[in-house]
Amino acid sequence: MNFQNIRYEIDKERNEKPNLKVLIYWAIISLLGIIIIRIFIRPKRYHLSETFDFLQGTLPNFFAGAIFCVLAFVYYRAFFGNKNSIIGRLTFAFLFSFLGLTLWEYIQYLMGYPIDLFDIIMTGIGNMFTIIIILLLRIK
């Protein structure tokens, strides 16, 4: 399948399912959340409370989990065509996002950084939150 066909499938699904735009807006908001935290909040080193420090360190993983979950859910139909069950899409989206970002934590460990279990947990929470949004929007 070439990029033109993938774009056609995505546009077709977006026209058939207007609620898909809400999901795409959620991915954009998540991207903005990562940018704001990593570029504007972290460099200033605010230390308001332990909870704020914890969220400042783990929320980018929450938002990254949400972004990759949305991308995998949206692009599922483009790559797998006729296989369009909601359970299959949600499972693929969760596994793609969760396993991919967990693998990234492991790669960072190999680069000399410690594995942060809370980052992995926040990735899973971000995935689950996105799946709940998908189910509430009734996107199939």
C-alpha positions as CSV (number, residue, x, y, z in Angstrom):
1,M,0.0,0.0,0.0
2,N,1.5,3.4,-1.0
3,F,1.1,6.7,0.8
4,Q,-1.6,7.9,-1.6
5,N,-3.8,4.9,-0.7
6,I,-3.1,5.5,3.0
7,R,-4.1,9.1,2.7
8,Y,-7.2,8.1,0.8
9,E,-8.3,5.6,3.5
10,I,-7.7,8.1,6.3
11,D,-9.6,10.9,4.5
12,K,-12.4,8.4,3.8
13,E,-12.7,7.4,7.4
14,R,-12.5,11.0,8.6
15,N,-15.5,11.8,6.4
16,E,-17.4,8.8,7.5
17,K,-16.8,9.3,11.2
18,P,-16.9,13.0,12.2
19,N,-16.1,12.0,15.9
20,L,-12.6,11.1,14.6
21,K,-11.8,14.8,14.5
22,V,-12.2,15.0,18.3
23,L,-9.7,12.2,18.7
24,I,-7.2,14.0,16.4
25,Y,-7.7,17.2,18.5
26,W,-6.9,15.1,21.6
27,A,-3.6,14.1,20.0
28,I,-2.8,17.7,19.1
29,I,-3.6,18.8,22.7
30,S,-1.3,16.0,24.0
31,L,1.5,17.2,21.7
32,L,1.0,20.7,23.0
33,G,1.1,19.3,26.6
34,I,4.5,17.7,25.9
35,I,5.9,20.9,24.3
36,I,4.7,23.1,27.2
37,I,6.1,20.8,29.8
38,R,9.4,20.1,28.2
39,I,10.2,23.5,26.8
40,F,8.5,26.0,29.2
41,I,8.0,24.3,32.6
42,R,10.9,22.0,33.1
43,P,13.7,24.5,32.3
44,K,12.4,26.9,34.9
45,R,12.7,24.2,37.6
46,Y,9.5,25.1,39.5
47,H,9.4,23.2,42.8
48,L,5.9,23.9,44.1
49,S,5.2,20.5,45.6
50,E,6.2,16.9,45.3
51,T,3.1,16.2,43.3
52,F,3.9,18.9,40.8
53,D,7.5,17.6,40.5
54,F,6.1,14.1,39.9
55,L,3.6,15.3,37.3
56,Q,6.3,17.4,35.6
57,G,8.4,14.3,35.2
58,T,5.7,11.8,34.2
59,L,3.0,13.7,32.2
60,P,5.1,13.8,29.0
61,N,4.8,10.0,29.0
62,F,1.1,10.2,29.6
63,F,0.7,12.5,26.6
64,A,3.1,10.4,24.5
65,G,1.1,7.3,25.2
66,A,-2.1,9.2,24.2
67,I,-0.5,10.4,20.9
68,F,0.8,7.0,19.8
69,C,-2.4,5.4,20.8
70,V,-4.4,7.8,18.6
71,L,-2.0,7.4,15.7
72,A,-2.1,3.7,15.8
73,F,-5.9,3.7,16.1
74,V,-6.3,6.1,13.2
75,Y,-3.8,4.4,10.9
76,Y,-4.9,0.9,11.7
77,R,-7.5,0.9,8.9
78,A,-5.0,2.2,6.4
79,F,-2.6,-0.7,6.9
80,F,-5.0,-3.5,7.7
81,G,-7.8,-2.5,5.3
82,N,-10.8,-4.8,5.7
83,K,-10.0,-6.0,9.2
84,N,-11.8,-3.2,11.0
85,S,-13.1,-4.6,14.3
86,I,-13.1,-2.2,17.2
87,I,-11.4,-4.8,19.5
88,G,-8.6,-5.3,17.0
89,R,-8.0,-1.6,16.6
90,L,-8.0,-0.9,20.3
91,T,-5.7,-3.8,21.0
92,F,-3.3,-2.8,18.3
93,A,-3.3,0.8,19.4
94,F,-2.7,-0.1,23.0
95,L,0.0,-2.6,22.3
96,F,1.8,-0.4,19.7
97,S,1.9,2.6,22.0
98,F,2.6,0.8,25.3
99,L,5.2,-1.6,24.0
100,G,6.9,1.0,21.8
101,L,7.2,3.5,24.7
102,T,8.3,0.7,27.1
103,L,10.9,-0.3,24.6
104,W,12.1,3.3,24.5
105,E,12.5,3.3,28.3
106,Y,14.7,0.2,27.9
107,I,16.7,1.9,25.2
108,Q,17.3,4.8,27.5
109,Y,18.4,2.4,30.1
110,L,21.0,1.0,27.7
111,M,22.1,4.6,27.2
112,G,22.8,5.0,30.9
113,Y,19.6,6.4,32.3
114,P,17.6,4.6,34.9
115,I,14.3,2.9,34.0
116,D,11.4,4.9,35.6
117,L,8.6,2.6,36.4
118,F,6.3,5.6,36.9
119,D,6.9,6.6,33.2
120,I,5.8,3.2,32.1
121,I,2.7,3.4,34.3
122,M,1.8,6.9,33.0
123,T,2.2,5.6,29.5
124,G,-0.4,2.9,30.2
125,I,-2.7,5.4,31.9
126,G,-2.5,7.7,28.8
127,N,-3.3,4.7,26.6
128,M,-6.3,3.7,28.8
129,F,-7.5,7.3,28.9
130,T,-7.4,7.5,25.1
131,I,-9.2,4.2,24.8
132,I,-11.9,5.5,27.1
133,I,-12.3,8.6,24.9
134,I,-12.6,6.3,21.8
135,L,-15.3,4.2,23.4
136,L,-17.2,7.3,24.6
137,L,-17.1,8.8,21.1
138,R,-18.3,5.4,19.7
139,I,-15.8,5.4,16.9
140,K,-15.7,2.0,15.3
